[in-house]
Amino acid sequence: MNPKQLAAEKAVEFIEDGMVVGLGTGSTAYWAIHKIAQRIQEGLRIRAVASSRDSEELANKLGIPMVPFSEIEVIDLTIDGADEVDPHLNLIKGGGGALVREKILASNSKRFFVIVDESKRVEHLGQFPLPVEIVPFAANFTINKLKELGCNTRIRMSNDKEYITDNGNIIVDCNFEKIVEPKELNKQINLIPGVVDNGLFTRLVSSLIIGYNDGKVMVIDQP
Ligand SMILES: O=C(CO)[C@H](O)[C@H](O)COP(=O)(O)O
């Protein structure tokens, strides 16, 4: 089994009958969604919400019962991947472009489980360019303000066009190389007019589940 699948399937073991489950986005979350569907076929009774149109589509295809956000107060457990994880369980997310919805789900979940393979663990965040979702209006002004924070910026493209998020916005990938104070940087970025949110997730993770190439899985709980 590949390490992403290992981590994903371990996380799904924590789902219990009656839960509202948040579905993440990406190639690791993909395995979690498949395993959840399998458990539903075996009798598990849950309802789910998704962090992207792609995950919602996959969940619908696999027969996972989806619930409108207006019908729930809180999410019991969200399972999602990450692009980088530091030793304090701070994350960079958004490689798949779903960071805004992912952060909304994570922030409104009783528990937030992050599933990764070992390649995602880093000493300091920032080698992976930080995705920042911004509104398209006067994007050059917003990008200039981002540059003032000390990063190189690149507008994310898809098939020679600007990548458009599920929320109708664009993504600027900001290369900081090394992020020393993720909590502070998260605040500074989100104070820039035009920024919707960024991919720094601080103090949100309940447990990190790591899949290894040798078949081992490790669960690290937030102390
Ligand atoms: O944040 C994300 C999507 O916006 C993903 O969780 C992140 O990019 C990790 O992806 P993968 O599981 O494919 O490695």
The ligand as a MOL file (V3000), in Angstrom:
LIG
                    3D

  0  0  0     0  0            999 V3000
M  V30 BEGIN CTAB
M  V30 COUNTS 14 13 0 0 0
M  V30 BEGIN ATOM
M  V30 1 O -4.1420 21.4310 0.5030 0
M  V30 2 C -4.4380 20.6170 -0.3270 0
M  V30 3 C -5.3630 20.9170 -1.4350 0
M  V30 4 O -5.6950 22.2640 -1.4900 0
M  V30 5 C -3.9000 19.2330 -0.2410 0
M  V30 6 O -4.2780 18.6820 0.9650 0
M  V30 7 C -2.4020 19.3070 -0.3370 0
M  V30 8 O -2.0590 19.9720 -1.5340 0
M  V30 9 C -1.7790 17.9100 -0.3200 0
M  V30 10 O -2.1110 17.2480 -1.4830 0
M  V30 11 P -1.7530 15.7380 -1.7410 0
M  V30 12 O -2.5010 14.9330 -0.7310 0
M  V30 13 O -2.2130 15.5060 -3.1570 0
M  V30 14 O -0.2630 15.5810 -1.6080 0
M  V30 END ATOM
M  V30 BEGIN BOND
M  V30 1 2 1 2
M  V30 2 1 2 3
M  V30 3 1 2 5
M  V30 4 1 3 4
M  V30 5 1 5 6
M  V30 6 1 5 7
M  V30 7 1 7 8
M  V30 8 1 7 9
M  V30 9 1 9 10
M  V30 10 1 10 11
M  V30 11 2 11 12
M  V30 12 1 11 13
M  V30 13 1 11 14
M  V30 END BOND
M  V30 END CTAB
M  END
